[in-house]
Amino acid sequence: MYYSRTGNTKKIAEAIASAVNVKAEAIDNKTTLSEPVDLLFIGGGIYWWNMDKTAKRFIETLDSSIVKNAVVFGTMGGLDKAIKDMINLLKEREINTKTESFSSKGKAWVFINKNHPNINDIEAAKVFAKNIVKSLI
Ligand SMILES: Cc1cc2nc3c(=O)[nH]c(=O)nc-3n(C[C@H](O)[C@H](O)[C@H](O)COP(=O)(O)O)c2cc1C
């Protein structure tokens, strides 16, 4: 599941989803999890030093009875703070959250991180996702 304003995190989410044979789902203001999951990949971008409040609200609906394990991914101009904040928020919810995460540069304002996520970022996301799943089996 992912929150993406400009499509970068969506690309990584879709790469992760295809690697583990599930569908990537966008988070909006009404998103909740209707049934328990063994492993949630959750991702988002960073906007003015913070995760988006839509992503935050969604995480605040979760707890360990509905999410057994969580892994965070994200894209950014340069700052991994949103990833750290997501991990901390999930841990505060007492969800078993991997300390490893996946991050990629994401293009912003035409000139920053041009062409990212690129094919290498996409491939790296797929490898990361497969390794996470292997580590939990
Ligand atoms: C309004 C806005 C604010 C941003 N603020 C930050 C920031 O504070 N730190 C950073 O590293 N990147 C920042 N970025 C870059 C985004 O995090 C980056 O483009 C990311 O890939 C966006 O993800 P998305 O395409 O999935 O929405 C910002 C981008 C936008 C559009």
The ligand as an SDF file (V2000), in Angstrom:
LIG
                    3D

 31 33  0  0  0  0  0  0  0  0999 V2000
    5.5460   19.5710   -2.2310 C   0  0  0  0  0  0  0  0  0  0  0  0
    6.7970   18.7310   -2.1450 C   0  0  0  0  0  0  0  0  0  0  0  0
    7.6080   18.8030   -1.0150 C   0  0  0  0  0  0  0  0  0  0  0  0
    8.7630   18.0050   -0.9220 C   0  0  0  0  0  0  0  0  0  0  0  0
    9.5280   18.0600    0.2160 N   0  0  0  0  0  0  0  0  0  0  0  0
   10.6250   17.2490    0.3250 C   0  0  0  0  0  0  0  0  0  0  0  0
   11.4180   17.2530    1.5140 C   0  0  0  0  0  0  0  0  0  0  0  0
   11.1490   17.9660    2.4850 O   0  0  0  0  0  0  0  0  0  0  0  0
   12.5190   16.4370    1.5560 N   0  0  0  0  0  0  0  0  0  0  0  0
   12.8780   15.6140    0.5070 C   0  0  0  0  0  0  0  0  0  0  0  0
   13.8550   14.9010    0.5990 O   0  0  0  0  0  0  0  0  0  0  0  0
   12.1000   15.5870   -0.6370 N   0  0  0  0  0  0  0  0  0  0  0  0
   10.9970   16.3790   -0.7410 C   0  0  0  0  0  0  0  0  0  0  0  0
   10.2220   16.3310   -1.8730 N   0  0  0  0  0  0  0  0  0  0  0  0
   10.5650   15.3650   -2.9290 C   0  0  0  0  0  0  0  0  0  0  0  0
    9.6290   14.1560   -2.8650 C   0  0  0  0  0  0  0  0  0  0  0  0
    9.7190   13.4930   -1.6170 O   0  0  0  0  0  0  0  0  0  0  0  0
    9.9700   13.1730   -3.9670 C   0  0  0  0  0  0  0  0  0  0  0  0
    9.7290   13.7940   -5.2180 O   0  0  0  0  0  0  0  0  0  0  0  0
    9.1360   11.9100   -3.8310 C   0  0  0  0  0  0  0  0  0  0  0  0
    9.6160   10.9640   -4.7590 O   0  0  0  0  0  0  0  0  0  0  0  0
    7.6590   12.1840   -4.0480 C   0  0  0  0  0  0  0  0  0  0  0  0
    6.9890   10.9730   -4.0030 O   0  0  0  0  0  0  0  0  0  0  0  0
    5.6420   10.7470   -4.8200 P   0  0  0  0  0  0  0  0  0  0  0  0
    5.9560   10.9880   -6.2950 O   0  0  0  0  0  0  0  0  0  0  0  0
    5.3210    9.3030   -4.5760 O   0  0  0  0  0  0  0  0  0  0  0  0
    4.6270   11.6850   -4.2980 O   0  0  0  0  0  0  0  0  0  0  0  0
    9.1070   17.1210   -1.9910 C   0  0  0  0  0  0  0  0  0  0  0  0
    8.2790   17.0770   -3.1250 C   0  0  0  0  0  0  0  0  0  0  0  0
    7.1430   17.8470   -3.2110 C   0  0  0  0  0  0  0  0  0  0  0  0
    6.2860   17.7530   -4.4450 C   0  0  0  0  0  0  0  0  0  0  0  0
  1  2  1  0
  2  3  1  0
  2 30  2  0
  3  4  2  0
  4  5  1  0
  4 28  1  0
  5  6  2  0
  6  7  1  0
  6 13  1  0
  7  8  2  0
  7  9  1  0
  9 10  1  0
 10 11  2  0
 10 12  1  0
 12 13  2  0
 13 14  1  0
 14 15  1  0
 14 28  1  0
 15 16  1  0
 16 17  1  0
 16 18  1  0
 18 19  1  0
 18 20  1  0
 20 21  1  0
 20 22  1  0
 22 23  1  0
 23 24  1  0
 24 25  2  0
 24 26  1  0
 24 27  1  0
 28 29  2  0
 29 30  1  0
 30 31  1  0
M  END
$$$$
